[in-house]
Amino acid sequence: MHYEIKPGQGKIVTAAIDRYREAMKGVTGEEFKALKRAFFKDLIPRLDKIIAPEMMLTYDIGGITRDDRESCYVGPNVSIERDVSIGENVIFEGNNYIHAGTSIGNNVLIQANTVIGGEAYSHEYIDGKLVHLPHIGGVIIGDDVVIGSCVCIDRGLLGRTILCTGCRIDNLVHIAHDVVVGTNALVVACAMIGGRVVIGNGAWIAPNSSIKNGITVGTNSMVGLHACVLNDVPDDVVVYGVPAKEKK
Ligand SMILES: CC(C)(COP(=O)(O)OP(=O)(O)OC[C@H]1O[C@@H](n2cnc3c(N)ncnc32)[C@H](O)[C@@H]1OP(=O)(O)O)[C@@H](O)C(=O)NCCC(=O)NCCS
């Protein structure tokens, strides 16, 4: 499954999220919070129905839907839920947990203790009560991807979290819901990638950096050690520091 960010593609979201964003345009402060609460209040009862197992999304990306584990190595204590599509030559080291709705390409290495497609960290006060917002999207992992140990990759809200072909994720990285990691991008140890972030093709995200939700890091750009990225990063630049600024 060859998967890469194409110009203008950016985030893969469903029409529902697009409608939500459209409604939120130009809205700030308390009004934004109220609209967000209203959106999820409306969505959650419907999700209860949608989330029934038989309704769980199945994927047909690039024509690959087959579940061929014969050429794969599955280590001890690996759990793979239903509706997981697996390519050829995939190595699951011990204790991996792969949630429903995950699609994995060919030649992928997933090191020990990694969780893919888990529920996102998303909570909202609704009528004074803290409510967890269920995510029903999935995860797509392209070909030739390497994912280190103790990595958590959350599934999308309604769309997918995507690791494009050839990207490399180091140990202890957190990748939140609906993130896109570009082709051959590198995300190094302990980086925290917030929800809906897009990491451009060939970008380098250094250890311990935090990237705020919704940010885009440009193609071939580098985020330095321990940076806190609060604004979009253009293509072909180096940013570092807290908050991250472009290296001149
Ligand atoms: C951001 C980075 C690319 C800059 O490297 P560089 O261009 O060689 O920059 P320099 O080392 O010449 O430093 C230039 C200035 O920026 C500062 N600086 C460099 N990296 C910094 C960082 N991550 N955070 C804050 N300040 C940083 C330096 O202290 C120096 O400041 P000064 O001019 O006041 O002395 C580099 O420091 C970095 O973070 N690389 C990532 C390394 C990595 O990913 N390692 C993991 C390998 S598995």
Ligand as a Chemical Component Dictionary entry (heavy atoms), coordinates in Angstrom:
data_LIG
# 
_chem_comp.id                   LIG 
_chem_comp.type                 NON-POLYMER 
_chem_comp.pdbx_formal_charge   0 
_chem_comp.three_letter_code    LIG 
# 
loop_
_chem_comp_atom.comp_id 
_chem_comp_atom.atom_id 
_chem_comp_atom.alt_atom_id 
_chem_comp_atom.type_symbol 
_chem_comp_atom.charge 
_chem_comp_atom.model_Cartn_x 
_chem_comp_atom.model_Cartn_y 
_chem_comp_atom.model_Cartn_z 
_chem_comp_atom.pdbx_ordinal 
LIG C1  C1  C 0 17.903 22.639 15.981 1  
LIG C2  C2  C 0 19.232 22.075 15.519 2  
LIG C3  C3  C 0 19.030 21.418 14.154 3  
LIG C4  C4  C 0 20.179 23.251 15.338 4  
LIG O1  O1  O 0 21.456 22.757 14.981 5  
LIG P1  P1  P 0 22.577 23.776 14.400 6  
LIG O2  O2  O 0 22.049 24.408 13.163 7  
LIG O3  O3  O 0 23.830 23.003 14.283 8  
LIG O4  O4  O 0 22.637 24.916 15.473 9  
LIG P2  P2  P 0 23.826 25.234 16.478 10 
LIG O5  O5  O 0 24.214 24.019 17.254 11 
LIG O6  O6  O 0 24.884 25.925 15.690 12 
LIG O7  O7  O 0 23.157 26.259 17.496 13 
LIG C5  C5  C 0 22.767 27.575 17.099 14 
LIG C6  C6  C 0 22.133 28.219 18.307 15 
LIG O8  O8  O 0 20.856 27.609 18.558 16 
LIG C7  C7  C 0 20.828 27.029 19.875 17 
LIG N1  N1  N 0 20.118 25.755 19.736 18 
LIG C8  C8  C 0 20.451 24.729 18.939 19 
LIG N2  N2  N 0 19.540 23.757 19.045 20 
LIG C9  C9  C 0 18.632 24.154 19.935 21 
LIG C10 C10 C 0 17.449 23.557 20.462 22 
LIG N3  N3  N 0 17.049 22.365 20.064 23 
LIG N4  N4  N 0 16.744 24.267 21.355 24 
LIG C11 C11 C 0 17.158 25.493 21.755 25 
LIG N5  N5  N 0 18.270 26.118 21.287 26 
LIG C12 C12 C 0 18.988 25.434 20.384 27 
LIG C13 C13 C 0 22.289 26.839 20.266 28 
LIG O9  O9  O 0 22.441 26.880 21.658 29 
LIG C14 C14 C 0 22.928 28.034 19.588 30 
LIG O10 O10 O 0 22.669 29.186 20.378 31 
LIG P3  P3  P 0 23.783 30.345 20.522 32 
LIG O11 O11 O 0 23.985 30.859 19.112 33 
LIG O12 O12 O 0 23.131 31.329 21.422 34 
LIG O13 O13 O 0 24.986 29.681 21.053 35 
LIG C15 C15 C 0 19.817 21.037 16.472 36 
LIG O14 O14 O 0 20.262 21.590 17.691 37 
LIG C16 C16 C 0 18.819 19.941 16.824 38 
LIG O15 O15 O 0 17.926 20.075 17.650 39 
LIG N6  N6  N 0 19.013 18.775 16.131 40 
LIG C17 C17 C 0 18.210 17.607 16.339 41 
LIG C18 C18 C 0 19.101 16.499 16.799 42 
LIG C19 C19 C 0 18.353 15.195 16.907 43 
LIG O16 O16 O 0 17.267 15.045 16.399 44 
LIG N7  N7  N 0 18.970 14.254 17.577 45 
LIG C20 C20 C 0 18.412 12.933 17.727 46 
LIG C21 C21 C 0 19.225 11.956 16.977 47 
LIG S1  S1  S 0 18.543 10.349 17.129 48 
# 
loop_
_chem_comp_bond.comp_id 
_chem_comp_bond.atom_id_1 
_chem_comp_bond.atom_id_2 
_chem_comp_bond.value_order 
_chem_comp_bond.pdbx_ordinal 
LIG C1  C2  SING 1  
LIG C2  C3  SING 2  
LIG C2  C4  SING 3  
LIG C2  C15 SING 4  
LIG C4  O1  SING 5  
LIG O1  P1  SING 6  
LIG P1  O2  DOUB 7  
LIG P1  O3  SING 8  
LIG P1  O4  SING 9  
LIG O4  P2  SING 10 
LIG P2  O5  DOUB 11 
LIG P2  O6  SING 12 
LIG P2  O7  SING 13 
LIG O7  C5  SING 14 
LIG C5  C6  SING 15 
LIG C6  O8  SING 16 
LIG C6  C14 SING 17 
LIG O8  C7  SING 18 
LIG C7  N1  SING 19 
LIG C7  C13 SING 20 
LIG N1  C8  SING 21 
LIG N1  C12 SING 22 
LIG C8  N2  DOUB 23 
LIG N2  C9  SING 24 
LIG C9  C10 SING 25 
LIG C9  C12 DOUB 26 
LIG C10 N3  SING 27 
LIG C10 N4  DOUB 28 
LIG N4  C11 SING 29 
LIG C11 N5  DOUB 30 
LIG N5  C12 SING 31 
LIG C13 O9  SING 32 
LIG C13 C14 SING 33 
LIG C14 O10 SING 34 
LIG O10 P3  SING 35 
LIG P3  O11 DOUB 36 
LIG P3  O12 SING 37 
LIG P3  O13 SING 38 
LIG C15 O14 SING 39 
LIG C15 C16 SING 40 
LIG C16 O15 DOUB 41 
LIG C16 N6  SING 42 
LIG N6  C17 SING 43 
LIG C17 C18 SING 44 
LIG C18 C19 SING 45 
LIG C19 O16 DOUB 46 
LIG C19 N7  SING 47 
LIG N7  C20 SING 48 
LIG C20 C21 SING 49 
LIG C21 S1  SING 50 
# 
